[in-house]
Amino acid sequence: MYYLIYFAYESSPFTPTGLEELLVQARDKNAKYNVTGKLLYVEGTFIQLLEGDKEAVKHIFSSIEKDKRIIALKVVIEGPAKTRYFPDWSMAYEKISLADINQMEQCEHPGVKEYLKNATPFRLIKLIANNPLL
Ligand SMILES: Cc1cc2nc3c(=O)[nH]c(=O)nc-3n(C[C@H](O)[C@H](O)[C@H](O)COP(=O)(O)O)c2cc1C
């Protein structure tokens, strides 16, 4: 099992239909390659976790890298993984607003503060994707 997290900016604003088309296309191909993960969309920035066999993840990622709908793509972290975090989804999707992020940052819960301070990108994406108040 291998995982890769990247972020990138939309080259021009996505419409709801554009996003829907992207998800249909992504889910279809990911299912074929047994790639799962999660796609976050935050104020024009995409953060995506891809997970699966290394060759499959690299293959999907090479298509994404060439995609003109996004710019300034940067890999945050990649490497071997023991398990899948999103085994049931071909690509879970969530739209997060800046207000959600600000709220997370302002959270007074000591656990959350500590978590954000020490968060590696992978832990951070898990936090964002699964449970903002973990
Ligand atoms: C933000 C973003 C995320 C994407 N995620 C995936 C994905 O998880 N899986 C996938 O197959 N394509 C994804 N795509 C679409 C690919 O970039 C590409 O268009 C698609 O895989 C078809 O590529 P192909 O024509 O080389 O087969 C994504 C595109 C964008 C802009």
The ligand as an SDF file (V2000), in Angstrom:
LIG
                    3D

 31 33  0  0  0  0  0  0  0  0999 V2000
   -8.3270   18.2570   -8.2870 C   0  0  0  0  0  0  0  0  0  0  0  0
   -8.3780   17.0720   -9.2030 C   0  0  0  0  0  0  0  0  0  0  0  0
   -8.4370   15.7980   -8.6650 C   0  0  0  0  0  0  0  0  0  0  0  0
   -8.4900   14.6800   -9.4870 C   0  0  0  0  0  0  0  0  0  0  0  0
   -8.5400   13.4450   -8.9210 N   0  0  0  0  0  0  0  0  0  0  0  0
   -8.5590   12.3630   -9.7270 C   0  0  0  0  0  0  0  0  0  0  0  0
   -8.5680   11.0590   -9.1780 C   0  0  0  0  0  0  0  0  0  0  0  0
   -8.5850   10.8460   -7.9630 O   0  0  0  0  0  0  0  0  0  0  0  0
   -8.5820   10.0200  -10.0360 N   0  0  0  0  0  0  0  0  0  0  0  0
   -8.5690   10.1770  -11.3810 C   0  0  0  0  0  0  0  0  0  0  0  0
   -8.5760    9.1890  -12.1040 O   0  0  0  0  0  0  0  0  0  0  0  0
   -8.5790   11.3970  -11.9290 N   0  0  0  0  0  0  0  0  0  0  0  0
   -8.5730   12.4950  -11.1290 C   0  0  0  0  0  0  0  0  0  0  0  0
   -8.5840   13.7290  -11.7000 N   0  0  0  0  0  0  0  0  0  0  0  0
   -8.7140   13.8400  -13.1650 C   0  0  0  0  0  0  0  0  0  0  0  0
   -7.3790   13.6140  -13.8390 C   0  0  0  0  0  0  0  0  0  0  0  0
   -6.6290   14.7970  -13.7660 O   0  0  0  0  0  0  0  0  0  0  0  0
   -7.5970   13.2220  -15.3090 C   0  0  0  0  0  0  0  0  0  0  0  0
   -8.3380   14.1940  -15.9620 O   0  0  0  0  0  0  0  0  0  0  0  0
   -8.3080   11.8970  -15.4320 C   0  0  0  0  0  0  0  0  0  0  0  0
   -7.6700   10.9270  -14.6250 O   0  0  0  0  0  0  0  0  0  0  0  0
   -8.3340   11.3840  -16.8700 C   0  0  0  0  0  0  0  0  0  0  0  0
   -7.0180   11.2760  -17.3150 O   0  0  0  0  0  0  0  0  0  0  0  0
   -6.6410   10.5360  -18.6750 P   0  0  0  0  0  0  0  0  0  0  0  0
   -7.3410   11.3070  -19.7630 O   0  0  0  0  0  0  0  0  0  0  0  0
   -5.1540   10.6100  -18.7430 O   0  0  0  0  0  0  0  0  0  0  0  0
   -7.1610    9.1210  -18.5250 O   0  0  0  0  0  0  0  0  0  0  0  0
   -8.5110   14.8530  -10.8880 C   0  0  0  0  0  0  0  0  0  0  0  0
   -8.4310   16.1380  -11.4250 C   0  0  0  0  0  0  0  0  0  0  0  0
   -8.3750   17.2490  -10.5920 C   0  0  0  0  0  0  0  0  0  0  0  0
   -8.3290   18.6100  -11.2050 C   0  0  0  0  0  0  0  0  0  0  0  0
  1  2  1  0
  2  3  1  0
  2 30  2  0
  3  4  2  0
  4  5  1  0
  4 28  1  0
  5  6  2  0
  6  7  1  0
  6 13  1  0
  7  8  2  0
  7  9  1  0
  9 10  1  0
 10 11  2  0
 10 12  1  0
 12 13  2  0
 13 14  1  0
 14 15  1  0
 14 28  1  0
 15 16  1  0
 16 17  1  0
 16 18  1  0
 18 19  1  0
 18 20  1  0
 20 21  1  0
 20 22  1  0
 22 23  1  0
 23 24  1  0
 24 25  2  0
 24 26  1  0
 24 27  1  0
 28 29  2  0
 29 30  1  0
 30 31  1  0
M  END
$$$$
